[in-house]
């Protein structure tokens, strides 16, 4: 039985898929649009021609679930629509009863997917901790559990920065 992987653009741009000869791949149309350089585009098109890769859109219910979890982890403000769709696609495939592993080099994608108990692979092997993000004021050090972009500090008015509130070792 071949392994099925859900691929992010960073993985399609790399040569990671070349090492997975007996595997099949799936991604979203938005991720395919992100692959722009000629060699990576050629590699992706070859996978399609060999029927080793397919593209699908995720289920609406799964997208809403990913958005909810991403908000609770503090990743929602840094995830693109394509990132959310990618995680939701993995969740959609799992809900259909198929084993799948999400492969990404994006920490926010990996962090959110790991919270949804989606099996993940970081080809760079740098994702070591699950993080719950919040906001911190660099001037007065006020902390907020809500991680939203461009938030002004309610105490002093300085633009707050995203900061880890809690870290847990990735299992």
N, C-alpha and C positions, 0 to 999 in steps of 0.2 A: 504494500500500500504506500502510495506517495504522500509526502507531507505537503500540506497546503499552507502557504504563507500570505499574509496581507502585507503589501509593500508600500512604504512611504517613498516620496520622491528622492530623498537622500540615498536610499538603498538602490533605487533604480539608476541613479547617477553613478554609483560605485559599481564595482565588479562582483559584488557579493553574490548575485544570482548565478554567476558562472561556476561557483563552487557547489551549487545545489542542483546537480545534474538530474537526479530522480525526483525533483520537487515540482509542484505547480504553484502558480502565483495568481493573486487577485489584487486589484486596486480600484480606486474610483476614477471617473473621468477627470475630475479636478486635479488629481495627482498626476495623471498622464500629461495634462496641460502644463504642469510645472517643469516637466523634463524638456529642456530646450536645447542643450548642446547637442551637436550632431552625433557624436559617438554614443552618448547615452540614449538618444532618440532611436538610433539604429538598433542598439541592444534591445530596447523595449519592443520595437516593431518586430524584431526577429523572434522574440518570445511569443508575440501574438501569432505570427505566421506558423510557428512550430506547435501552436495550440498548447503552449505551456503557461500562458497568461490570459486572464480574462479581466474585463472591467465591469463593475456593477455599482449601482447606487444603493445606499443603506436604507433600512426601514425607518419610517418617520418616528415610531415609538422608540427605537434605539437611539436616534439622534437626540430626542428629548432627554433620554436617560443619561447619555454622555454629557449633555450640557449641564444637567443637574449635578452630576458627580464632579465635573470640571469646575463648577462654581464652588462646590464644597471644598475642593482641594486648593482653590485659589489659582488654578491654571486657566480658567476660562478667558481671562483678559489677554493671554498670550497665545491662545490657540486660534488658528485661522479656521474658516469654514471648511476648508479641505482637510485640516487635521481632525476636526470633529467628525466629519463624514467618514474619514478613514477608520477611526476608532469604532464608530457606529457600524461600519461595514463588518468589522471583525465580530462585533456583538451580534449582528444579524445572522452571520454564518454560524456562529455558535448556537444561537437560538433555533436554527434550523437542524441542529443535531450533528454538525460537522466539526471535527477538531481542526483548529486553525491557530496559527501563531502570528502575532503582529510584529513586524520588523521595522524599526525606526531608529534614527539617530537623534531624534528630537526628544529632549528630556521631558517636556510638558506632555507630549503624546504618550511616552512610556509611563510617566507618573500617573496620568489619568487612566490609562488602560490597565495598569497594575491594580488600581483601586476597584476596577470592575472585574477582577479575577480573570482577565484575558491573558493567556500566556504571551510573553514578550521576549524579544531578542534585541539586544543592542549590539550591532556589529562591531562597534568601537569598544565595547565592554567598559564604558565609563559610568553607566547608570547604576549607582550603588545604593541609593537611599530614596525611599518614598518621602516626599516633602509636602507638608501642608503650608501654603503660603498665606501671608498677610501683608499689611502695609505698615511702614515705619517712617516717622518723620525724621529727616536727618538733622533738623535744627533742635527740636525739643524732645525727641525720642519717644513721642507718643506712638502707641501701637494699636492697630485695628485688625480684627480678624477677617474683615472683608477686603479681598484683594481685587480692586478695580483700578484701572488706569486713570491717570491724571486726577487723582484725588487730592484735594487740598486738606491740610491738617486742620481739624476743627479747633485746635488750641492756638496755633500761631499762624496758620495760613500758608505755610511752606508746602510745596508739592511733595507728597509722600512717595516713598520708594517701596517696591516689592521686596519682601524679606521672608526668610523661612521662619515659621512659628514652631514647627515640630518636624523632626526628622526621625525616620525609622529605617532600619536596615532592610534592603530589598531581599526578599527570600528567593 
